[in-house]
Structure formats: C-alpha cells, structure tokens
C-alpha cells in the first residue's frame, strides 16, 4: 500500500542494511569457523562500511549490480 518511491527506498535500505552485513558475516564464518568474535567484528565493520553498496545509487537504481556486489562476500 506504499507509494513507489517509498517501496524503492525500503528495498534499498533492506539490501544495504541486511544483505550486506549478512554477506560479510558469511565470509567471516567461512574464514573463522566456530569463532563468535569474527561474526561480531564483521557485522560491526560491515555496518561501518555500509556506504559501499549504497554508492551504486549515484548512477540510478541498479538492483542487479547492487545485489550482486552485496552478495560477493557470501559467494566467496
């Protein structure tokens, strides 16, 4: 029931604030299995560098690029 700009902004925020930290936590889990500190540090650092996936909005709404780059750490 929301307008299109609200829905686009909600999707962008979800990708940047949920997918990006989860992806970096997956990478940290692959490198440092069974270490809770690695998950916490990777989540904290990824939220500190949240501008990385958000910089793609400078060129318009490029969802395939945004989601692809946000999922690169998980793919590794």
HTML snippet that shows the backbone in 3Dmol.js (N, CA, C, O; Angstrom):
<script src="https://3Dmol.org/build/3Dmol-min.js"></script>
<div id="view" style="width:600px;height:400px;position:relative"></div>
<script>
const pdb = `
ATOM      1  N   UNK A   1       0.777  -1.178   0.000  1.00  0.00           N
ATOM      2  CA  UNK A   1       0.000   0.000   0.000  1.00  0.00           C
ATOM      3  C   UNK A   1       0.835   1.267   0.000  1.00  0.00           C
ATOM      4  O   UNK A   1       0.292   2.364   0.120  1.00  0.00           O
ATOM      5  N   UNK A   2       2.142   1.134  -0.132  1.00  0.00           N
ATOM      6  CA  UNK A   2       3.001   2.316  -0.131  1.00  0.00           C
ATOM      7  C   UNK A   2       3.199   2.814  -1.556  1.00  0.00           C
ATOM      8  O   UNK A   2       2.951   2.093  -2.522  1.00  0.00           O
ATOM      9  N   UNK A   3       3.646   4.046  -1.668  1.00  0.00           N
ATOM     10  CA  UNK A   3       3.931   4.597  -2.988  1.00  0.00           C
ATOM     11  C   UNK A   3       5.236   3.993  -3.530  1.00  0.00           C
ATOM     12  O   UNK A   3       5.997   3.365  -2.794  1.00  0.00           O
ATOM     13  N   UNK A   4       5.467   4.189  -4.793  1.00  0.00           N
ATOM     14  CA  UNK A   4       6.641   3.610  -5.440  1.00  0.00           C
ATOM     15  C   UNK A   4       7.949   4.132  -4.835  1.00  0.00           C
ATOM     16  O   UNK A   4       8.838   3.323  -4.569  1.00  0.00           O
ATOM     17  N   UNK A   5       8.111   5.428  -4.606  1.00  0.00           N
ATOM     18  CA  UNK A   5       9.368   5.888  -4.007  1.00  0.00           C
ATOM     19  C   UNK A   5       9.621   5.307  -2.611  1.00  0.00           C
ATOM     20  O   UNK A   5      10.765   5.025  -2.253  1.00  0.00           O
ATOM     21  N   UNK A   6       8.575   5.133  -1.839  1.00  0.00           N
ATOM     22  CA  UNK A   6       8.739   4.547  -0.507  1.00  0.00           C
ATOM     23  C   UNK A   6       9.166   3.090  -0.617  1.00  0.00           C
ATOM     24  O   UNK A   6      10.033   2.641   0.131  1.00  0.00           O
ATOM     25  N   UNK A   7       8.566   2.351  -1.540  1.00  0.00           N
ATOM     26  CA  UNK A   7       8.923   0.948  -1.726  1.00  0.00           C
ATOM     27  C   UNK A   7      10.353   0.797  -2.244  1.00  0.00           C
ATOM     28  O   UNK A   7      11.068  -0.112  -1.821  1.00  0.00           O
ATOM     29  N   UNK A   8      10.772   1.666  -3.145  1.00  0.00           N
ATOM     30  CA  UNK A   8      12.141   1.618  -3.657  1.00  0.00           C
ATOM     31  C   UNK A   8      13.135   1.912  -2.552  1.00  0.00           C
ATOM     32  O   UNK A   8      14.147   1.221  -2.431  1.00  0.00           O
ATOM     33  N   UNK A   9      12.866   2.921  -1.746  1.00  0.00           N
ATOM     34  CA  UNK A   9      13.763   3.240  -0.634  1.00  0.00           C
ATOM     35  C   UNK A   9      13.794   2.121   0.400  1.00  0.00           C
ATOM     36  O   UNK A   9      14.852   1.842   0.965  1.00  0.00           O
ATOM     37  N   UNK A  10      12.677   1.484   0.658  1.00  0.00           N
ATOM     38  CA  UNK A  10      12.650   0.365   1.603  1.00  0.00           C
ATOM     39  C   UNK A  10      13.471  -0.801   1.082  1.00  0.00           C
ATOM     40  O   UNK A  10      14.201  -1.432   1.845  1.00  0.00           O
ATOM     41  N   UNK A  11      13.363  -1.096  -0.206  1.00  0.00           N
ATOM     42  CA  UNK A  11      14.165  -2.176  -0.785  1.00  0.00           C
ATOM     43  C   UNK A  11      15.651  -1.845  -0.739  1.00  0.00           C
ATOM     44  O   UNK A  11      16.471  -2.707  -0.423  1.00  0.00           O
ATOM     45  N   UNK A  12      15.996  -0.616  -1.049  1.00  0.00           N
ATOM     46  CA  UNK A  12      17.397  -0.209  -0.993  1.00  0.00           C
ATOM     47  C   UNK A  12      17.959  -0.317   0.418  1.00  0.00           C
ATOM     48  O   UNK A  12      19.068  -0.816   0.611  1.00  0.00           O
ATOM     49  N   UNK A  13      17.211   0.141   1.388  1.00  0.00           N
ATOM     50  CA  UNK A  13      17.668   0.047   2.781  1.00  0.00           C
ATOM     51  C   UNK A  13      17.785  -1.397   3.241  1.00  0.00           C
ATOM     52  O   UNK A  13      18.697  -1.727   3.999  1.00  0.00           O
ATOM     53  N   UNK A  14      16.892  -2.254   2.805  1.00  0.00           N
ATOM     54  CA  UNK A  14      16.966  -3.667   3.185  1.00  0.00           C
ATOM     55  C   UNK A  14      18.210  -4.321   2.607  1.00  0.00           C
ATOM     56  O   UNK A  14      18.871  -5.108   3.284  1.00  0.00           O
ATOM     57  N   UNK A  15      18.529  -4.004   1.372  1.00  0.00           N
ATOM     58  CA  UNK A  15      19.721  -4.587   0.755  1.00  0.00           C
ATOM     59  C   UNK A  15      20.978  -4.106   1.455  1.00  0.00           C
ATOM     60  O   UNK A  15      21.873  -4.898   1.750  1.00  0.00           O
ATOM     61  N   UNK A  16      21.046  -2.809   1.722  1.00  0.00           N
ATOM     62  CA  UNK A  16      22.259  -2.240   2.311  1.00  0.00           C
ATOM     63  C   UNK A  16      22.400  -2.594   3.787  1.00  0.00           C
ATOM     64  O   UNK A  16      23.513  -2.811   4.264  1.00  0.00           O
ATOM     65  N   UNK A  17      21.296  -2.653   4.508  1.00  0.00           N
ATOM     66  CA  UNK A  17      21.401  -2.853   5.955  1.00  0.00           C
ATOM     67  C   UNK A  17      21.229  -4.300   6.399  1.00  0.00           C
ATOM     68  O   UNK A  17      21.587  -4.633   7.529  1.00  0.00           O
ATOM     69  N   UNK A  18      20.696  -5.165   5.553  1.00  0.00           N
ATOM     70  CA  UNK A  18      20.511  -6.560   5.952  1.00  0.00           C
ATOM     71  C   UNK A  18      21.378  -7.501   5.119  1.00  0.00           C
ATOM     72  O   UNK A  18      22.112  -8.321   5.671  1.00  0.00           O
ATOM     73  N   UNK A  19      21.298  -7.387   3.803  1.00  0.00           N
ATOM     74  CA  UNK A  19      22.022  -8.315   2.929  1.00  0.00           C
ATOM     75  C   UNK A  19      23.529  -8.126   3.008  1.00  0.00           C
ATOM     76  O   UNK A  19      24.266  -9.108   3.095  1.00  0.00           O
ATOM     77  N   UNK A  20      23.996  -6.899   2.979  1.00  0.00           N
ATOM     78  CA  UNK A  20      25.435  -6.623   3.023  1.00  0.00           C
ATOM     79  C   UNK A  20      26.076  -7.125   4.324  1.00  0.00           C
ATOM     80  O   UNK A  20      27.086  -7.824   4.245  1.00  0.00           O
ATOM     81  N   UNK A  21      25.548  -6.809   5.524  1.00  0.00           N
ATOM     82  CA  UNK A  21      26.163  -7.361   6.742  1.00  0.00           C
ATOM     83  C   UNK A  21      26.059  -8.880   6.826  1.00  0.00           C
ATOM     84  O   UNK A  21      26.987  -9.537   7.298  1.00  0.00           O
ATOM     85  N   UNK A  22      24.942  -9.443   6.375  1.00  0.00           N
ATOM     86  CA  UNK A  22      24.806 -10.906   6.405  1.00  0.00           C
ATOM     87  C   UNK A  22      25.817 -11.564   5.476  1.00  0.00           C
ATOM     88  O   UNK A  22      26.347 -12.632   5.783  1.00  0.00           O
ATOM     89  N   UNK A  23      26.080 -10.938   4.360  1.00  0.00           N
ATOM     90  CA  UNK A  23      27.049 -11.476   3.416  1.00  0.00           C
ATOM     91  C   UNK A  23      28.469 -11.425   3.983  1.00  0.00           C
ATOM     92  O   UNK A  23      29.231 -12.380   3.834  1.00  0.00           O
ATOM     93  N   UNK A  24      28.822 -10.333   4.623  1.00  0.00           N
ATOM     94  CA  UNK A  24      30.154 -10.259   5.228  1.00  0.00           C
ATOM     95  C   UNK A  24      30.288 -11.204   6.409  1.00  0.00           C
ATOM     96  O   UNK A  24      31.372 -11.727   6.665  1.00  0.00           O
ATOM     97  N   UNK A  25      29.203 -11.426   7.125  1.00  0.00           N
ATOM     98  CA  UNK A  25      29.249 -12.398   8.217  1.00  0.00           C
ATOM     99  C   UNK A  25      29.420 -13.817   7.678  1.00  0.00           C
ATOM    100  O   UNK A  25      30.077 -14.641   8.314  1.00  0.00           O
ATOM    101  N   UNK A  26      28.842 -14.110   6.521  1.00  0.00           N
ATOM    102  CA  UNK A  26      29.037 -15.420   5.904  1.00  0.00           C
ATOM    103  C   UNK A  26      30.492 -15.628   5.505  1.00  0.00           C
ATOM    104  O   UNK A  26      31.037 -16.721   5.665  1.00  0.00           O
ATOM    105  N   UNK A  27      31.116 -14.579   4.987  1.00  0.00           N
ATOM    106  CA  UNK A  27      32.534 -14.671   4.637  1.00  0.00           C
ATOM    107  C   UNK A  27      33.395 -14.864   5.880  1.00  0.00           C
ATOM    108  O   UNK A  27      34.327 -15.667   5.872  1.00  0.00           O
ATOM    109  N   UNK A  28      33.088 -14.137   6.934  1.00  0.00           N
ATOM    110  CA  UNK A  28      33.837 -14.300   8.184  1.00  0.00           C
ATOM    111  C   UNK A  28      33.638 -15.696   8.751  1.00  0.00           C
ATOM    112  O   UNK A  28      34.570 -16.272   9.312  1.00  0.00           O
ATOM    113  N   UNK A  29      32.447 -16.244   8.614  1.00  0.00           N
ATOM    114  CA  UNK A  29      32.197 -17.602   9.081  1.00  0.00           C
ATOM    115  C   UNK A  29      32.968 -18.641   8.287  1.00  0.00           C
ATOM    116  O   UNK A  29      33.348 -19.677   8.832  1.00  0.00           O
ATOM    117  N   UNK A  30      33.203 -18.382   7.010  1.00  0.00           N
ATOM    118  CA  UNK A  30      33.981 -19.309   6.198  1.00  0.00           C
ATOM    119  C   UNK A  30      35.455 -19.269   6.567  1.00  0.00           C
ATOM    120  O   UNK A  30      36.128 -20.300   6.575  1.00  0.00           O
ATOM    121  N   UNK A  31      35.955 -18.079   6.874  1.00  0.00           N
ATOM    122  CA  UNK A  31      37.363 -17.966   7.238  1.00  0.00           C
ATOM    123  C   UNK A  31      37.637 -18.358   8.681  1.00  0.00           C
ATOM    124  O   UNK A  31      38.645 -19.005   8.967  1.00  0.00           O
ATOM    125  N   UNK A  32      36.766 -17.980   9.577  1.00  0.00           N
ATOM    126  CA  UNK A  32      36.983 -18.207  11.008  1.00  0.00           C
ATOM    127  C   UNK A  32      35.809 -18.989  11.580  1.00  0.00           C
ATOM    128  O   UNK A  32      34.978 -18.437  12.302  1.00  0.00           O
ATOM    129  N   UNK A  33      35.745 -20.244  11.262  1.00  0.00           N
ATOM    130  CA  UNK A  33      34.635 -21.068  11.732  1.00  0.00           C
ATOM    131  C   UNK A  33      34.703 -21.235  13.253  1.00  0.00           C
ATOM    132  O   UNK A  33      35.782 -21.320  13.840  1.00  0.00           O
ATOM    133  N   UNK A  34      33.540 -21.279  13.861  1.00  0.00           N
ATOM    134  CA  UNK A  34      33.388 -21.502  15.300  1.00  0.00           C
ATOM    135  C   UNK A  34      33.945 -20.366  16.148  1.00  0.00           C
ATOM    136  O   UNK A  34      34.285 -20.596  17.308  1.00  0.00           O
ATOM    137  N   UNK A  35      34.052 -19.161  15.623  1.00  0.00           N
ATOM    138  CA  UNK A  35      34.515 -18.019  16.416  1.00  0.00           C
ATOM    139  C   UNK A  35      33.460 -16.931  16.381  1.00  0.00           C
ATOM    140  O   UNK A  35      33.237 -16.294  15.351  1.00  0.00           O
ATOM    141  N   UNK A  36      32.825 -16.731  17.500  1.00  0.00           N
ATOM    142  CA  UNK A  36      31.762 -15.744  17.606  1.00  0.00           C
ATOM    143  C   UNK A  36      32.295 -14.320  17.439  1.00  0.00           C
ATOM    144  O   UNK A  36      31.590 -13.449  16.928  1.00  0.00           O
ATOM    145  N   UNK A  37      33.517 -14.085  17.861  1.00  0.00           N
ATOM    146  CA  UNK A  37      34.105 -12.750  17.747  1.00  0.00           C
ATOM    147  C   UNK A  37      34.212 -12.321  16.285  1.00  0.00           C
ATOM    148  O   UNK A  37      34.016 -11.149  15.964  1.00  0.00           O
ATOM    149  N   UNK A  38      34.521 -13.261  15.408  1.00  0.00           N
ATOM    150  CA  UNK A  38      34.641 -12.926  13.981  1.00  0.00           C
ATOM    151  C   UNK A  38      33.305 -12.461  13.421  1.00  0.00           C
ATOM    152  O   UNK A  38      33.262 -11.536  12.610  1.00  0.00           O
ATOM    153  N   UNK A  39      32.215 -13.092  13.845  1.00  0.00           N
ATOM    154  CA  UNK A  39      30.893 -12.674  13.386  1.00  0.00           C
ATOM    155  C   UNK A  39      30.557 -11.263  13.876  1.00  0.00           C
ATOM    156  O   UNK A  39      30.039 -10.443  13.119  1.00  0.00           O
ATOM    157  N   UNK A  40      30.852 -10.996  15.127  1.00  0.00           N
ATOM    158  CA  UNK A  40      30.536  -9.695  15.711  1.00  0.00           C
ATOM    159  C   UNK A  40      31.367  -8.593  15.055  1.00  0.00           C
ATOM    160  O   UNK A  40      30.845  -7.529  14.723  1.00  0.00           O
ATOM    161  N   UNK A  41      32.650  -8.852  14.873  1.00  0.00           N
ATOM    162  CA  UNK A  41      33.529  -7.846  14.268  1.00  0.00           C
ATOM    163  C   UNK A  41      33.145  -7.603  12.816  1.00  0.00           C
ATOM    164  O   UNK A  41      33.130  -6.458  12.363  1.00  0.00           O
ATOM    165  N   UNK A  42      32.836  -8.662  12.084  1.00  0.00           N
ATOM    166  CA  UNK A  42      32.455  -8.471  10.681  1.00  0.00           C
ATOM    167  C   UNK A  42      31.135  -7.724  10.558  1.00  0.00           C
ATOM    168  O   UNK A  42      30.970  -6.910   9.649  1.00  0.00           O
ATOM    169  N   UNK A  43      30.203  -7.985  11.447  1.00  0.00           N
ATOM    170  CA  UNK A  43      28.937  -7.242  11.411  1.00  0.00           C
ATOM    171  C   UNK A  43      29.162  -5.772  11.734  1.00  0.00           C
ATOM    172  O   UNK A  43      28.580  -4.897  11.094  1.00  0.00           O
ATOM    173  N   UNK A  44      30.000  -5.499  12.721  1.00  0.00           N
ATOM    174  CA  UNK A  44      30.278  -4.105  13.085  1.00  0.00           C
ATOM    175  C   UNK A  44      31.018  -3.374  11.972  1.00  0.00           C
ATOM    176  O   UNK A  44      30.690  -2.229  11.662  1.00  0.00           O
ATOM    177  N   UNK A  45      32.000  -4.011  11.377  1.00  0.00           N
ATOM    178  CA  UNK A  45      32.753  -3.356  10.308  1.00  0.00           C
ATOM    179  C   UNK A  45      31.917  -3.181   9.042  1.00  0.00           C
ATOM    180  O   UNK A  45      32.059  -2.180   8.340  1.00  0.00           O
ATOM    181  N   UNK A  46      31.058  -4.135   8.751  1.00  0.00           N
ATOM    182  CA  UNK A  46      30.244  -4.000   7.539  1.00  0.00           C
ATOM    183  C   UNK A  46      29.217  -2.887   7.669  1.00  0.00           C
ATOM    184  O   UNK A  46      28.896  -2.227   6.680  1.00  0.00           O
ATOM    185  N   UNK A  47      28.701  -2.669   8.858  1.00  0.00           N
ATOM    186  CA  UNK A  47      27.784  -1.540   9.019  1.00  0.00           C
ATOM    187  C   UNK A  47      28.548  -0.222   8.976  1.00  0.00           C
ATOM    188  O   UNK A  47      27.991   0.806   8.591  1.00  0.00           O
ATOM    189  N   UNK A  48      29.812  -0.246   9.368  1.00  0.00           N
ATOM    190  CA  UNK A  48      30.639   0.948   9.255  1.00  0.00           C
ATOM    191  C   UNK A  48      30.968   1.283   7.811  1.00  0.00           C
ATOM    192  O   UNK A  48      31.178   2.446   7.466  1.00  0.00           O
ATOM    193  N   UNK A  49      31.011   0.255   6.965  1.00  0.00           N
ATOM    194  CA  UNK A  49      31.294   0.454   5.549  1.00  0.00           C
ATOM    195  C   UNK A  49      30.039   0.239   4.713  1.00  0.00           C
ATOM    196  O   UNK A  49      30.120  -0.280   3.600  1.00  0.00           O
ATOM    197  N   UNK A  50      28.908   0.623   5.223  1.00  0.00           N
ATOM    198  CA  UNK A  50      27.641   0.454   4.514  1.00  0.00           C
ATOM    199  C   UNK A  50      27.503   1.347   3.304  1.00  0.00           C
ATOM    200  O   UNK A  50      26.611   1.144   2.481  1.00  0.00           O
ATOM    201  N   UNK A  51      28.368   2.330   3.186  1.00  0.00           N
ATOM    202  CA  UNK A  51      28.301   3.216   2.021  1.00  0.00           C
ATOM    203  C   UNK A  51      28.779   2.521   0.760  1.00  0.00           C
ATOM    204  O   UNK A  51      28.481   2.977  -0.344  1.00  0.00           O
ATOM    205  N   UNK A  52      29.518   1.420   0.903  1.00  0.00           N
ATOM    206  CA  UNK A  52      29.995   0.738  -0.296  1.00  0.00           C
ATOM    207  C   UNK A  52      28.856   0.292  -1.204  1.00  0.00           C
ATOM    208  O   UNK A  52      28.847   0.677  -2.373  1.00  0.00           O
ATOM    209  N   UNK A  53      27.897  -0.498  -0.733  1.00  0.00           N
ATOM    210  CA  UNK A  53      26.842  -0.853  -1.681  1.00  0.00           C
ATOM    211  C   UNK A  53      25.911   0.317  -1.982  1.00  0.00           C
ATOM    212  O   UNK A  53      25.277   0.342  -3.037  1.00  0.00           O
ATOM    213  N   UNK A  54      25.820   1.268  -1.090  1.00  0.00           N
ATOM    214  CA  UNK A  54      24.910   2.395  -1.311  1.00  0.00           C
ATOM    215  C   UNK A  54      25.439   3.385  -2.346  1.00  0.00           C
ATOM    216  O   UNK A  54      24.674   4.193  -2.872  1.00  0.00           O
ATOM    217  N   UNK A  55      26.725   3.332  -2.641  1.00  0.00           N
ATOM    218  CA  UNK A  55      27.284   4.249  -3.638  1.00  0.00           C
ATOM    219  C   UNK A  55      26.769   3.959  -5.044  1.00  0.00           C
ATOM    220  O   UNK A  55      26.886   4.812  -5.924  1.00  0.00           O
ATOM    221  N   UNK A  56      26.209   2.792  -5.272  1.00  0.00           N
ATOM    222  CA  UNK A  56      25.673   2.466  -6.590  1.00  0.00           C
ATOM    223  C   UNK A  56      24.417   3.264  -6.907  1.00  0.00           C
ATOM    224  O   UNK A  56      23.989   3.304  -8.061  1.00  0.00           O
ATOM    225  N   UNK A  57      23.824   3.893  -5.914  1.00  0.00           N
ATOM    226  CA  UNK A  57      22.631   4.707  -6.160  1.00  0.00           C
ATOM    227  C   UNK A  57      22.971   6.010  -6.866  1.00  0.00           C
ATOM    228  O   UNK A  57      22.067   6.703  -7.335  1.00  0.00           O
ATOM    229  N   UNK A  58      24.245   6.362  -6.953  1.00  0.00           N
ATOM    230  CA  UNK A  58      24.643   7.565  -7.680  1.00  0.00           C
ATOM    231  C   UNK A  58      24.316   7.462  -9.169  1.00  0.00           C
ATOM    232  O   UNK A  58      24.090   8.477  -9.828  1.00  0.00           O
ATOM    233  N   UNK A  59      24.291   6.237  -9.698  1.00  0.00           N
ATOM    234  CA  UNK A  59      24.031   6.022 -11.119  1.00  0.00           C
ATOM    235  C   UNK A  59      22.598   5.575 -11.369  1.00  0.00           C
ATOM    236  O   UNK A  59      22.281   5.101 -12.460  1.00  0.00           O
ATOM    237  N   UNK A  60      21.758   5.715 -10.405  1.00  0.00           N
ATOM    238  CA  UNK A  60      20.361   5.297 -10.551  1.00  0.00           C
ATOM    239  C   UNK A  60      20.118   3.995  -9.808  1.00  0.00           C
ATOM    240  O   UNK A  60      20.973   3.509  -9.067  1.00  0.00           O
ATOM    241  N   UNK A  61      18.965   3.457 -10.019  1.00  0.00           N
ATOM    242  CA  UNK A  61      18.587   2.225  -9.319  1.00  0.00           C
ATOM    243  C   UNK A  61      19.053   1.046 -10.166  1.00  0.00           C
ATOM    244  O   UNK A  61      18.406   0.679 -11.147  1.00  0.00           O
ATOM    245  N   UNK A  62      20.156   0.472  -9.786  1.00  0.00           N
ATOM    246  CA  UNK A  62      20.728  -0.672 -10.493  1.00  0.00           C
ATOM    247  C   UNK A  62      20.676  -1.884  -9.572  1.00  0.00           C
ATOM    248  O   UNK A  62      21.688  -2.267  -8.986  1.00  0.00           O
ATOM    249  N   UNK A  63      19.503  -2.485  -9.446  1.00  0.00           N
ATOM    250  CA  UNK A  63      19.333  -3.584  -8.499  1.00  0.00           C
ATOM    251  C   UNK A  63      20.211  -4.792  -8.784  1.00  0.00           C
ATOM    252  O   UNK A  63      20.762  -5.352  -7.836  1.00  0.00           O
ATOM    253  N   UNK A  64      20.377  -5.232 -10.032  1.00  0.00           N
ATOM    254  CA  UNK A  64      21.251  -6.383 -10.243  1.00  0.00           C
ATOM    255  C   UNK A  64      22.688  -6.127  -9.788  1.00  0.00           C
ATOM    256  O   UNK A  64      23.309  -6.996  -9.176  1.00  0.00           O
ATOM    257  N   UNK A  65      23.214  -4.944 -10.082  1.00  0.00           N
ATOM    258  CA  UNK A  65      24.573  -4.628  -9.636  1.00  0.00           C
ATOM    259  C   UNK A  65      24.642  -4.518  -8.120  1.00  0.00           C
ATOM    260  O   UNK A  65      25.569  -5.039  -7.500  1.00  0.00           O
ATOM    261  N   UNK A  66      23.680  -3.852  -7.530  1.00  0.00           N
ATOM    262  CA  UNK A  66      23.673  -3.658  -6.083  1.00  0.00           C
ATOM    263  C   UNK A  66      23.608  -4.994  -5.352  1.00  0.00           C
ATOM    264  O   UNK A  66      24.400  -5.241  -4.442  1.00  0.00           O
ATOM    265  N   UNK A  67      22.680  -5.848  -5.739  1.00  0.00           N
ATOM    266  CA  UNK A  67      22.547  -7.141  -5.076  1.00  0.00           C
ATOM    267  C   UNK A  67      23.756  -8.026  -5.365  1.00  0.00           C
ATOM    268  O   UNK A  67      24.218  -8.757  -4.488  1.00  0.00           O
ATOM    269  N   UNK A  68      24.263  -7.960  -6.580  1.00  0.00           N
ATOM    270  CA  UNK A  68      25.431  -8.761  -6.922  1.00  0.00           C
ATOM    271  C   UNK A  68      26.649  -8.390  -6.091  1.00  0.00           C
ATOM    272  O   UNK A  68      27.323  -9.264  -5.545  1.00  0.00           O
ATOM    273  N   UNK A  69      26.929  -7.101  -5.996  1.00  0.00           N
ATOM    274  CA  UNK A  69      28.084  -6.671  -5.210  1.00  0.00           C
ATOM    275  C   UNK A  69      27.873  -6.877  -3.725  1.00  0.00           C
ATOM    276  O   UNK A  69      28.834  -7.124  -2.996  1.00  0.00           O
ATOM    277  N   UNK A  70      26.647  -6.782  -3.263  1.00  0.00           N
ATOM    278  CA  UNK A  70      26.378  -7.018  -1.847  1.00  0.00           C
ATOM    279  C   UNK A  70      26.534  -8.489  -1.488  1.00  0.00           C
ATOM    280  O   UNK A  70      26.791  -8.821  -0.331  1.00  0.00           O
ATOM    281  N   UNK A  71      26.379  -9.382  -2.480  1.00  0.00           N
ATOM    282  CA  UNK A  71      26.478 -10.814  -2.207  1.00  0.00           C
ATOM    283  C   UNK A  71      27.847 -11.396  -2.541  1.00  0.00           C
ATOM    284  O   UNK A  71      28.056 -12.596  -2.357  1.00  0.00           O
ATOM    285  N   UNK A  72      28.775 -10.591  -3.020  1.00  0.00           N
ATOM    286  CA  UNK A  72      30.111 -11.106  -3.361  1.00  0.00           C
ATOM    287  C   UNK A  72      30.798 -11.740  -2.152  1.00  0.00           C
ATOM    288  O   UNK A  72      31.357 -12.827  -2.303  1.00  0.00           O
ATOM    289  N   UNK A  73      30.793 -11.130  -0.961  1.00  0.00           N
ATOM    290  CA  UNK A  73      31.444 -11.799   0.166  1.00  0.00           C
ATOM    291  C   UNK A  73      30.831 -13.171   0.493  1.00  0.00           C
ATOM    292  O   UNK A  73      31.556 -14.101   0.845  1.00  0.00           O
ATOM    293  N   UNK A  74      29.533 -13.296   0.380  1.00  0.00           N
ATOM    294  CA  UNK A  74      28.909 -14.594   0.645  1.00  0.00           C
ATOM    295  C   UNK A  74      29.268 -15.612  -0.430  1.00  0.00           C
ATOM    296  O   UNK A  74      29.402 -16.800  -0.138  1.00  0.00           O
ATOM    297  N   UNK A  75      29.424 -15.157  -1.666  1.00  0.00           N
ATOM    298  CA  UNK A  75      29.787 -16.077  -2.742  1.00  0.00           C
ATOM    299  C   UNK A  75      31.217 -16.570  -2.601  1.00  0.00           C
ATOM    300  O   UNK A  75      31.538 -17.688  -3.005  1.00  0.00           O
ATOM    301  N   UNK A  76      32.073 -15.739  -2.030  1.00  0.00           N
ATOM    302  CA  UNK A  76      33.457 -16.166  -1.824  1.00  0.00           C
ATOM    303  C   UNK A  76      33.524 -17.255  -0.783  1.00  0.00           C
ATOM    304  O   UNK A  76      34.609 -17.745  -0.471  1.00  0.00           O
TER     305      UNK A  76
END
`;
const viewer = $3Dmol.createViewer("view");
viewer.addModel(pdb, "pdb");
viewer.setStyle({}, {cartoon: {color: "spectrum"}});
viewer.zoomTo();
viewer.render();
</script>
